[in-house]
Amino acid sequence: MREVKEMSAFDIIGPIMIGPSSSHTAGAVFLGQIARKILGGKPARVEIGLHGSFAKTAKGHGTDKALVGGLLGFAANDERIKNSFEIAKKEGLNYQFNTVDMGNEAHPNSVQFSLFGDGRWAKVAGASLGGGAIEINQVQGRQVKFNGDYATLLIFGKNQPGTTNDVTGAFVANNINIAYLRVERLRHHKEAVMVFETDDPIPERGIKAIRALSWVEWVCQIDKIQR
């Protein structure tokens, strides 16, 4: 269970940003940033599916430009967001917007990305919750849950005894404090999905040690959002 945190000025005022709405612009930038990080760099092509309110008001609130700005790696207060479409064209980022129905349970400000670049691909879905807060709820077709407030390590692999100890050992060896940990078993308990949110990112030697574990199939480290 997450701890209850005290309300800060950021919670009341919201993030420093370009655009009229923290939900539709700042949150959209952060979602694009994280999708880019999960791919592992700037994408060459992205299909962007907009759900609910995002689909209805994307152009009016600048959500479309904010999402592309995040995919380009811009911060929420970057003046270039206003010209993100033109910049994407110059940098060879091809994007396409579609309207999608993610179901009644999806937040109205939801988006799903399909990203491709340098032989890599990623599928990411998430929502902008208001005040610049976001939630990533799907990566590579697996259900996850994290918000970008911490460095986040995602691990997908075979479910077997000792998997959690294997990974936490790597954190201990690198003196990394774990803030939150979620482990789920999928596909009739044959697959493990792990989400570690940590105070600091685990160094590359720790990532290599985790990737070397026989049961690990996919690893991705995502730096926390810079607000």
N, C-alpha and C positions, 0 to 999 in steps of 0.2 A: 504494500500500500504506500502511495506517495505521501510524503510529509506535507503538512499545510504550511505554506510560506506566507510571510507578511506581505501586505500590499505595498508596492513601491510607487514612486512618482511615474515610472515607466508604465505601470499598470493603469494609471489614471490618464496620463497624457498620451501615451502611445509612442511609437518610434519616430525618430527624425527621418523624414522621407520626402520623396517627390510624389505628388499626386493628391487626390481629394479624400481617399479613404484608406485607413490602415488595413481593413479587411481585403479590399480589392486591389490595392497597390503594394503596400509594404509586405503584407502576407504573401502576395503573389510573387514578389521578388525572392523572398526566402524559400518558397517552394521551388522556384526555378534554380536557385543556388544549390539546394540539396540534390535535386535531380542531376545536375551537372557533376556534383561530387560523387554520386553513386556510379555514374558512367565512368568517371575517372579522368575527365577533361572536357574541353569544349566539344560539343556534338557537331557532326556534319549535317545531320538531318533529325528533325524532331516532329512527331505527330502529337498535338496537344488537344486532348478531349476536355471540353468544358461542360460542367454539370450545373444544373439549377440556376441560382442567381448569377454565378460566374458566366454562364452561357447567355443569360438575358442582358446583362449590363457590362459585358467585358469592354466594349469599345467606349462607352460613355464614361466609365470610371478608370480607364487606362489599364485595366487588368491584362489585356493582351500585350501591351508594351512592357508592362512590369514583368510578366512571365518570361518574355524573351530577354529582357534585361538581366533577370536572374540567371538564365541559361548562358548569357555572355559573361557572367561573373561580376556584374555590377552590384554595388551596395544599394540599400534602399533609398539613400539620399543622393545618389549619383545623378547629376543633371543629364547625363547621356541617356537615361531611360526614355526621355521624351523622343529621342531619335533612334530608339533601339532597333526598329525595323530596318532603317537605312544602314545602320552599323552592322546588323546581322548579314545583310546582303553583301556588304563590302568584305566581311570576314568569312564568307562562304558557309554561313549557317542557314540551311534551308528549313523552314518551318511551315506547318499547316495546322490550322485550327478546325476542329470539328465539334459539333454538339453531341454529347453522349448522355445516356441515362444510366447512372451508377446505382440506381435503386432508391427506395424510400428511406433506407437507413443512412444513406450518405448525407453528409453535411451539405447545405445548399451552395456553399462556396468551395466546391471540390473540383479537382483537376486530375487527369491522368496523363502521364508522359510515356511515349515510346521513343527512346533515344538511340541513335546509331552514330558511330564514329571510330575510325582507326581500328576496325575489326572488332570493336566492342559493341555491346547493346545493353540496354537497361530498360526496365519497366517500373515506373514509380507512380504512386497515387497518394494524394494527400488533400488536406483541407486547410483553409484560412479561417481561424476561429474568432477573429476580432482583436483589435488592439495590436496587431502584428504577430499575435500568437498563431502557431500552425501545428498541425499534426500530420506526420507521415504514417499512413496506415497500410500500405502495400508496397512491397519491393520484390521484383522478379516473380510475381505471382503468389508470394507468401504474405500472410497477414502479419504485420508488425505494428509497433506503436512507439513512436518517439517524437520529440518536439524540437530538436535542434538546440536546446539550451545547454547541452553537454556534448562533449566529444562522444561519438557513438560508434560502437563496433558491432557490425552485423555478421553473424556466422550461420551458415546453412550446412548441414551435414547429416550423416547417418546417426540415428539414435542408438546409443549403446551405453552401458554403465560406465561412469567415470568421465563423461564428456565435460560436465561443468567443472570438475576438479582440474581437468587438463587445462582449461582456459583460464580459470582463476589463478592457477599456478603461474601462468605467464604474466598476469597482472602483478602478482606479489613479487616475482623476480625483477620486475621493472619499476617497483615502488609506485604503482598507479592505484589510486583509490577509486573503488566502484561506488557510484552514487545509487544506481538502480540496475536491476538485473531481471530479465524476463526470459523464461525458457518454455517453449511449447513443443509438443510432439504432434506431428502431422502424418497424414496418409497412413492411417492404421498404426500409428506410433513408430513407423519406420524412419521418419525424418525428424531431425531436431532443428528448431529455429531459435537462435539466441540473440538477444538484444542487450548489450552492455552500454550503459551510460556512465561516463567516467569524468572525473575532475580534469584530467589531462589526457591527451591522446597517447596511446601506447606507441613506443618508438618502433622503427622499422624492424629491429632485431626481434621484437616481440611478435610482430605480425608474421615474420618469416617462421618463427617457432610454431605459431598456431597453424599456419598453412601447411606445415610439415606433418601435422597430426594425421594419422591414416584415415580417420573418419570425416575429416573436414573436406567439404566440396566447394565452398565459396565463402570469401571473406571480403568485407568492405569496411574501411574506416572513414568516418565522416566528421570533419571538424565542426565545432559548434558554430552557430550563426553569429556573425559579427554585427551587432545591432547599432 
